[in-house]
């Protein structure tokens, strides 16, 4: 049980980091192209989507592990 928790503990950090990276990239591009705040919003949405994509990938892997157990 502890091993499973350790394997999944990075998901919260992954969500936060992906959103921060998306926001930082969006802010940088907004300043460069003068499109404030549109690319910031796009970056945040892409960061959230990346987090959910990783969550989906982990859930599918966990499901396949449960099916393999006798």
N, CA, C and O atoms as a MOPAC input file, in Angstrom:
PM7 MOZYME 1SCF
protein

 N      0.81800 1    -1.19500 1     0.00000 1
 C      0.00000 1     0.00000 1     0.00000 1
 C      0.86300 1     1.26100 1     0.00000 1
 O      0.56800 1     2.21300 1    -0.72300 1
 N      1.91600 1     1.27400 1     0.79800 1
 C      2.78700 1     2.44600 1     0.85200 1
 C      3.51700 1     2.64900 1    -0.46800 1
 O      3.78100 1     3.77900 1    -0.87900 1
 N      3.83500 1     1.55400 1    -1.11700 1
 C      4.51900 1     1.65400 1    -2.40000 1
 C      3.61600 1     2.27800 1    -3.45000 1
 O      4.07400 1     3.07800 1    -4.26700 1
 N      2.33000 1     1.91800 1    -3.43700 1
 C      1.38000 1     2.53000 1    -4.36300 1
 C      1.23400 1     4.02400 1    -4.09300 1
 O      1.16000 1     4.82600 1    -5.02300 1
 N      1.19400 1     4.38600 1    -2.83000 1
 C      1.07800 1     5.80300 1    -2.47700 1
 C      2.31700 1     6.56800 1    -2.93800 1
 O      2.21000 1     7.70300 1    -3.40400 1
 N      3.47100 1     5.96100 1    -2.81100 1
 C      4.69900 1     6.61700 1    -3.26400 1
 C      4.70100 1     6.77100 1    -4.77800 1
 O      5.17900 1     7.78100 1    -5.29500 1
 N      4.17500 1     5.78700 1    -5.49200 1
 C      4.12100 1     5.87700 1    -6.95000 1
 C      3.17100 1     6.96800 1    -7.42400 1
 O      3.38000 1     7.53200 1    -8.49800 1
 N      2.15000 1     7.27500 1    -6.66400 1
 C      1.15500 1     8.26200 1    -7.07000 1
 C      1.37100 1     9.64200 1    -6.45200 1
 O      0.65900 1    10.58800 1    -6.79100 1
 N      2.33200 1     9.76400 1    -5.56200 1
 C      2.50600 1    11.01400 1    -4.83100 1
 C      2.98400 1    12.16300 1    -5.71500 1
 O      2.82900 1    13.32600 1    -5.34200 1
 N      3.54600 1    11.87300 1    -6.84700 1
 C      4.04300 1    12.93300 1    -7.71500 1
 C      2.92800 1    13.63500 1    -8.49700 1
 O      3.16300 1    14.69700 1    -9.07200 1
 N      1.73100 1    13.06800 1    -8.52800 1
 C      0.66700 1    13.62600 1    -9.36300 1
 C      0.29300 1    15.05300 1    -8.95700 1
 O      0.09100 1    15.90600 1    -9.82100 1
 N      0.19900 1    15.31400 1    -7.68100 1
 C     -0.12800 1    16.66900 1    -7.22800 1
 C      0.93600 1    17.67100 1    -7.63300 1
 O      0.62300 1    18.77300 1    -8.08400 1
 N      2.18300 1    17.28900 1    -7.47400 1
 C      3.28700 1    18.15100 1    -7.87700 1
 C      3.28500 1    18.34400 1    -9.39200 1
 O      3.55400 1    19.44100 1    -9.88200 1
 N      2.98400 1    17.28000 1   -10.13000 1
 C      2.95100 1    17.35000 1   -11.59000 1
 C      1.89700 1    18.34700 1   -12.05600 1
 O      2.14800 1    19.14100 1   -12.96300 1
 N      0.70800 1    18.30700 1   -11.43500 1
 C     -0.34800 1    19.26400 1   -11.78300 1
 C      0.13300 1    20.69900 1   -11.57100 1
 O      0.00200 1    21.54800 1   -12.45200 1
 N      0.68000 1    20.94700 1   -10.40900 1
 C      1.12700 1    22.30700 1   -10.09500 1
 C      2.22400 1    22.79800 1   -11.02100 1
 O      2.17500 1    23.92900 1   -11.50400 1
 N      3.20400 1    21.96000 1   -11.26600 1
 C      4.32800 1    22.35700 1   -12.11500 1
 C      3.87400 1    22.57500 1   -13.55400 1
 O      4.31400 1    23.52300 1   -14.20400 1
 N      3.00400 1    21.71100 1   -14.05600 1
 C      2.55100 1    21.87600 1   -15.44200 1
 C      1.74100 1    23.16500 1   -15.60500 1
 O      1.84900 1    23.82600 1   -16.63700 1
 N      0.94700 1    23.52700 1   -14.62300 1
 C      0.17200 1    24.77300 1   -14.69500 1
 C      1.10200 1    25.98400 1   -14.61100 1
 O      0.91800 1    26.95800 1   -15.34200 1
 N      2.09200 1    25.93100 1   -13.73100 1
 C      3.03100 1    27.05100 1   -13.59500 1
 C      3.84800 1    27.22500 1   -14.86900 1
 O      4.08100 1    28.35100 1   -15.30900 1
 N      4.28400 1    26.11600 1   -15.46500 1
 C      5.05700 1    26.21300 1   -16.71000 1
 C      4.18800 1    26.78200 1   -17.82700 1
 O      4.64400 1    27.63300 1   -18.59100 1
 N      2.95500 1    26.32600 1   -17.93000 1
 C      2.05300 1    26.85900 1   -18.94000 1
 C      1.78900 1    28.34300 1   -18.74400 1
 O      1.76800 1    29.10600 1   -19.70900 1
 N      1.59000 1    28.75100 1   -17.50100 1
 C      1.34800 1    30.16400 1   -17.21100 1
 C      2.58500 1    31.00700 1   -17.50800 1
 O      2.47100 1    32.10300 1   -18.05500 1
 N      3.75000 1    30.51100 1   -17.15600 1
 C      4.98400 1    31.26300 1   -17.40800 1
 C      5.23200 1    31.41000 1   -18.90600 1
 O      5.61200 1    32.48300 1   -19.37500 1
 N      5.01700 1    30.33700 1   -19.64900 1
 C      5.20500 1    30.40900 1   -21.09400 1
 C      4.17800 1    31.34700 1   -21.73000 1
 O      4.50800 1    32.12100 1   -22.62800 1
 N      2.93400 1    31.27300 1   -21.26100 1
 C      1.90000 1    32.17400 1   -21.76900 1
 C      2.20000 1    33.62600 1   -21.46700 1
 O      2.00100 1    34.49300 1   -22.31800 1
 N      2.67500 1    33.89800 1   -20.27300 1
 C      3.03100 1    35.27400 1   -19.89800 1
 C      4.18600 1    35.79000 1   -20.74400 1
 O      4.17200 1    36.93300 1   -21.20200 1
 N      5.18700 1    34.93700 1   -20.94900 1
 C      6.32900 1    35.32500 1   -21.77700 1
 C      5.88200 1    35.66300 1   -23.19600 1
 O      6.28600 1    36.68400 1   -23.75200 1
 N      5.05300 1    34.80800 1   -23.77500 1
 C      4.58500 1    35.05200 1   -25.14100 1
 C      3.64400 1    36.24800 1   -25.21300 1
 O      3.63400 1    36.96200 1   -26.21600 1
 N      2.84900 1    36.47900 1   -24.16100 1
 C      1.99500 1    37.67200 1   -24.11200 1
 C      2.83800 1    38.94500 1   -24.15600 1
 O      2.51100 1    39.88700 1   -24.87700 1
 N      3.91700 1    38.96900 1   -23.38400 1
 C      4.77900 1    40.15300 1   -23.36500 1
 C      5.47800 1    40.33500 1   -24.70400 1
 O      5.65900 1    41.45700 1   -25.17600 1
 N      5.87000 1    39.21800 1   -25.30900 1
 C      6.59800 1    39.28900 1   -26.57200 1
 C      5.70400 1    39.75400 1   -27.71200 1
 O      6.13200 1    40.56000 1   -28.53800 1
 N      4.47600 1    39.26400 1   -27.77200 1
 C      3.59200 1    39.55800 1   -28.89500 1
 C      2.48600 1    40.55700 1   -28.56500 1
 O      1.72600 1    40.94500 1   -29.45300 1
 N      2.38200 1    40.98200 1   -27.30000 1
 C      1.39600 1    41.97600 1   -26.91300 1
 C     -0.03700 1    41.46900 1   -26.97800 1
 O     -0.93300 1    42.19400 1   -27.41100 1
 N     -0.25600 1    40.25300 1   -26.55800 1
 C     -1.59500 1    39.65300 1   -26.61900 1
 C     -2.19400 1    39.44100 1   -25.23900 1
 O     -3.06600 1    38.59100 1   -25.06000 1
 N     -1.73000 1    40.20700 1   -24.27300 1
 C     -2.14000 1    40.02500 1   -22.88400 1
 C     -3.64300 1    39.98400 1   -22.75200 1
 O     -4.27600 1    40.84400 1   -23.36400 1
 N     -4.26800 1    39.12900 1   -22.05900 1
 C     -3.93600 1    37.94400 1   -21.27500 1
 C     -4.25500 1    36.62800 1   -21.98400 1
 O     -4.33200 1    35.58500 1   -21.33400 1
 N     -4.44100 1    36.65800 1   -23.30400 1
 C     -4.96900 1    35.49100 1   -24.00700 1
 C     -4.03200 1    34.29500 1   -23.97900 1
 O     -4.47900 1    33.17600 1   -23.72400 1
 N     -2.75900 1    34.49800 1   -24.23200 1
 C     -1.83900 1    33.36600 1   -24.23500 1
 C     -1.58600 1    32.84200 1   -22.81600 1
 O     -1.26400 1    31.66700 1   -22.63900 1
 N     -1.72800 1    33.70000 1   -21.82000 1
 C     -1.65900 1    33.23300 1   -20.43600 1
 C     -2.77900 1    32.23700 1   -20.17300 1
 O     -2.55200 1    31.18300 1   -19.57800 1
 N     -3.98300 1    32.57000 1   -20.61500 1
 C     -5.11600 1    31.65500 1   -20.41000 1
 C     -4.91100 1    30.35900 1   -21.18400 1
 O     -5.21600 1    29.28000 1   -20.67600 1
 N     -4.40000 1    30.45700 1   -22.40200 1
 C     -4.13300 1    29.25500 1   -23.19600 1
 C     -3.08300 1    28.39200 1   -22.49700 1
 O     -3.22400 1    27.17000 1   -22.44100 1
 N     -2.05000 1    29.01000 1   -21.97300 1
 C     -1.00000 1    28.27200 1   -21.27600 1
 C     -1.52300 1    27.56500 1   -20.03700 1
 O     -1.15600 1    26.41900 1   -19.77800 1
 N     -2.36700 1    28.22600 1   -19.27700 1
 C     -2.93400 1    27.60600 1   -18.07600 1
 C     -3.83400 1    26.43200 1   -18.45400 1
 O     -3.78700 1    25.38000 1   -17.81700 1
 N     -4.64500 1    26.61100 1   -19.48300 1
 C     -5.52800 1    25.52400 1   -19.92600 1
 C     -4.70300 1    24.34100 1   -20.42400 1
 O     -5.03300 1    23.19000 1   -20.13400 1
 N     -3.64300 1    24.61300 1   -21.16400 1
 C     -2.77800 1    23.52000 1   -21.62500 1
 C     -2.07400 1    22.83400 1   -20.45700 1
 O     -1.86800 1    21.62100 1   -20.48600 1
 N     -1.70700 1    23.59100 1   -19.44100 1
 C     -1.10200 1    22.99300 1   -18.24600 1
 C     -2.08500 1    22.08800 1   -17.52000 1
 O     -1.71800 1    21.00300 1   -17.06700 1
 N     -3.31900 1    22.52700 1   -17.41000 1
 C     -4.35100 1    21.70300 1   -16.77500 1
 C     -4.59700 1    20.44300 1   -17.60000 1
 O     -4.73000 1    19.35000 1   -17.05100 1
 N     -4.65500 1    20.60100 1   -18.91300 1
 C     -4.86000 1    19.44500 1   -19.79000 1
 C     -3.70500 1    18.45400 1   -19.68300 1
 O     -3.92000 1    17.24200 1   -19.71100 1
 N     -2.49900 1    18.96000 1   -19.56300 1
 C     -1.34000 1    18.08700 1   -19.39200 1
 C     -1.43500 1    17.31700 1   -18.08000 1
 O     -1.11800 1    16.12900 1   -18.03100 1
 N     -1.86600 1    17.98600 1   -17.02300 1
 C     -2.03700 1    17.30700 1   -15.73900 1
 C     -3.08300 1    16.20900 1   -15.80500 1
 O     -2.87300 1    15.11300 1   -15.28500 1
 N     -4.21400 1    16.50100 1   -16.44500 1
 C     -5.24800 1    15.47600 1   -16.56800 1
 C     -4.81600 1    14.34000 1   -17.48500 1
 O     -5.21200 1    13.19400 1   -17.27500 1
 N     -4.01700 1    14.63900 1   -18.49200 1
 C     -3.49300 1    13.59400 1   -19.36300 1
 C     -2.61100 1    12.62700 1   -18.57000 1
 O     -2.69800 1    11.41300 1   -18.75000 1
 N     -1.77900 1    13.15900 1   -17.71000 1
 C     -0.92900 1    12.30200 1   -16.87400 1
 C     -1.77700 1    11.49500 1   -15.89600 1
 O     -1.50100 1    10.31900 1   -15.65800 1
 N     -2.79700 1    12.11200 1   -15.33600 1
 C     -3.69800 1    11.39600 1   -14.43400 1
 C     -4.38300 1    10.24600 1   -15.16900 1
 O     -4.49900 1     9.14800 1   -14.62400 1
 N     -4.83200 1    10.48400 1   -16.38500 1
 C     -5.47000 1     9.45100 1   -17.20100 1
 C     -4.49400 1     8.30500 1   -17.48800 1
 O     -4.86600 1     7.13300 1   -17.41600 1
 N     -3.25500 1     8.64700 1   -17.81200 1
 C     -2.24000 1     7.64000 1   -18.10700 1
 C     -1.95900 1     6.76100 1   -16.89200 1
 O     -1.83500 1     5.54200 1   -17.01500 1
 N     -1.86100 1     7.37800 1   -15.73100 1
 C     -1.60900 1     6.63000 1   -14.49600 1
 C     -2.80900 1     5.75400 1   -14.14500 1
 O     -2.63900 1     4.61700 1   -13.70500 1
 N     -4.00900 1     6.27100 1   -14.33500 1
 C     -5.21100 1     5.49100 1   -14.04200 1
 C     -5.30800 1     4.27200 1   -14.94600 1
 O     -5.67200 1     3.19000 1   -14.48600 1
 N     -4.98900 1     4.43100 1   -16.21400 1
 C     -5.02700 1     3.29900 1   -17.14500 1
 C     -3.97900 1     2.24800 1   -16.76100 1
 O     -4.24400 1     1.04800 1   -16.83200 1
 N     -2.79700 1     2.70100 1   -16.35800 1
 C     -1.74900 1     1.76800 1   -15.93000 1
 C     -2.18500 1     1.01600 1   -14.67100 1
 O     -1.94900 1    -0.18600 1   -14.54900 1
 N     -2.81300 1     1.71700 1   -13.74900 1
 C     -3.28100 1     1.08800 1   -12.51600 1
 C     -4.38500 1     0.07900 1   -12.81400 1
 O     -4.41900 1    -0.99500 1   -12.21300 1
 N     -5.28500 1     0.41200 1   -13.73400 1
 C     -6.34200 1    -0.50300 1   -14.12900 1
 C     -5.77700 1    -1.78200 1   -14.73300 1
 O     -6.24800 1    -2.87700 1   -14.42600 1
 N     -4.77600 1    -1.64800 1   -15.58500 1
 C     -4.20000 1    -2.83400 1   -16.19500 1
 C     -3.46900 1    -3.69300 1   -15.16200 1
 O     -3.43000 1    -4.91600 1   -15.29500 1
 N     -2.89200 1    -3.07300 1   -14.14200 1
 C     -2.24800 1    -3.84100 1   -13.07000 1
 C     -3.29300 1    -4.60600 1   -12.25900 1
 O     -3.03800 1    -5.73300 1   -11.83500 1
 N     -4.46200 1    -4.01100 1   -12.03900 1
 C     -5.50900 1    -4.68000 1   -11.28300 1
 C     -6.06400 1    -5.88100 1   -12.06100 1
 O     -6.40400 1    -6.90100 1   -11.46100 1
 N     -6.15500 1    -5.76600 1   -13.38000 1
 C     -6.66200 1    -6.86000 1   -14.18900 1
 C     -5.70400 1    -8.03900 1   -14.22300 1
 O     -6.13500 1    -9.18500 1   -14.35000 1
 N     -4.41000 1    -7.76900 1   -14.11200 1
 C     -3.40200 1    -8.82700 1   -14.16800 1
 C     -3.33300 1    -9.63900 1   -12.88000 1
 O     -2.90100 1   -10.79200 1   -12.89500 1
 N     -3.75200 1    -9.04800 1   -11.76900 1
 C     -3.70100 1    -9.76000 1   -10.48600 1
 C     -4.74400 1   -10.86700 1   -10.46500 1
 O     -5.86500 1   -10.68300 1   -10.94100 1
 N     -4.36700 1   -12.03300 1    -9.90600 1
 C     -5.33100 1   -13.16000 1    -9.82900 1
 C     -6.42300 1   -12.95000 1    -8.81500 1
 O     -7.28800 1   -13.81000 1    -8.65200 1

